[in-house]
Amino acid sequence: MPTWRPRLNALGDELRFVLLTSGANVADYAQAPADAWQSDLLKGLKVVLSKAEGEKCPRCWHYTSDVGKVAEHAEICGRCVSNVAGNGEQRKFA
């Protein structure tokens, strides 16, 4: 059975962009809860979904705990502040 963990871990923090979600974590297959969705197509892959914590950033639509933390950009998250007022994020995959 192939293991997807090294492949998914290679994406690092960008996995959330590939999956179009606010966050993504890769865990050991054996530790997945019994009610985890199991792929029929990709053997060795289980998925658990949960609601993201925090507030929705109106710019990127990600849910994060740092929305409004920068006074000069009180409506957006820290990642977006970096992208509009700083050097921006560097992505390799997505």
C-alpha positions in Angstrom: 0.0 0.0 0.0 1.6 3.3 -1.0 2.0 6.0 1.6 0.9 9.4 0.7 2.4 11.1 3.8 5.8 11.9 2.3 4.3 13.3 -0.9 1.8 15.4 0.9 4.4 16.6 3.5 6.6 17.7 0.6 4.0 20.4 -0.2 4.5 21.9 3.3 2.2 24.8 4.2 1.1 25.0 0.5 -1.0 21.8 0.9 -3.8 24.1 2.1 -3.7 26.0 -1.2 -3.7 22.8 -3.3 -6.7 21.6 -1.3 -8.4 25.0 -1.4 -8.9 25.1 2.3 -7.9 27.3 5.3 -5.5 24.7 6.7 -4.3 21.2 6.2 -2.4 18.7 8.4 -0.9 15.4 7.4 -1.0 12.7 10.1 -0.1 9.0 10.3 -2.6 6.8 8.5 -2.9 4.4 11.4 -3.9 7.3 13.7 -6.9 8.3 11.6 -10.3 8.0 13.5 -12.6 5.2 12.6 -15.0 7.6 10.9 -12.4 9.1 8.6 -13.3 9.1 4.9 -11.2 6.5 3.1 -10.4 6.9 -0.6 -11.2 4.0 -2.9 -9.1 5.5 -5.7 -6.0 6.4 -3.6 -5.2 3.5 -1.4 -3.7 4.5 1.9 -5.4 7.8 2.1 -7.9 8.8 4.7 -9.4 12.3 5.1 -10.8 14.0 8.2 -12.6 17.4 7.8 -13.3 19.9 10.5 -14.4 23.5 10.6 -11.5 26.0 10.7 -11.2 28.2 13.7 -10.9 32.0 13.6 -12.5 34.6 11.5 -12.8 34.7 7.7 -10.5 37.1 6.0 -12.5 39.1 3.4 -9.5 39.2 1.0 -8.4 35.6 0.9 -11.4 33.9 2.4 -9.2 31.8 4.7 -10.3 31.4 8.3 -7.5 32.4 10.7 -7.0 33.8 14.1 -5.0 36.9 13.1 -7.7 38.8 11.1 -7.6 42.4 12.3 -4.4 42.1 14.3 -2.6 44.8 12.3 -4.1 48.2 12.9 -3.3 49.6 9.5 -5.1 46.7 7.8 -7.8 45.9 10.4 -10.0 43.9 8.1 -7.5 41.3 6.8 -5.3 38.5 8.0 -1.6 38.7 8.6 -0.8 36.7 5.4 -2.8 39.2 3.3 -1.1 42.2 5.1 2.3 40.7 4.1 1.0 40.3 0.5 -0.4 43.9 0.2 2.0 45.9 2.3 5.1 43.7 2.6 7.3 41.5 0.5 4.5 38.9 0.1 4.7 35.2 0.5 6.9 32.9 -1.6 5.2 29.8 -2.9 6.8 26.9 -4.7 3.8 24.7 -5.6 0.5 26.5 -5.5 
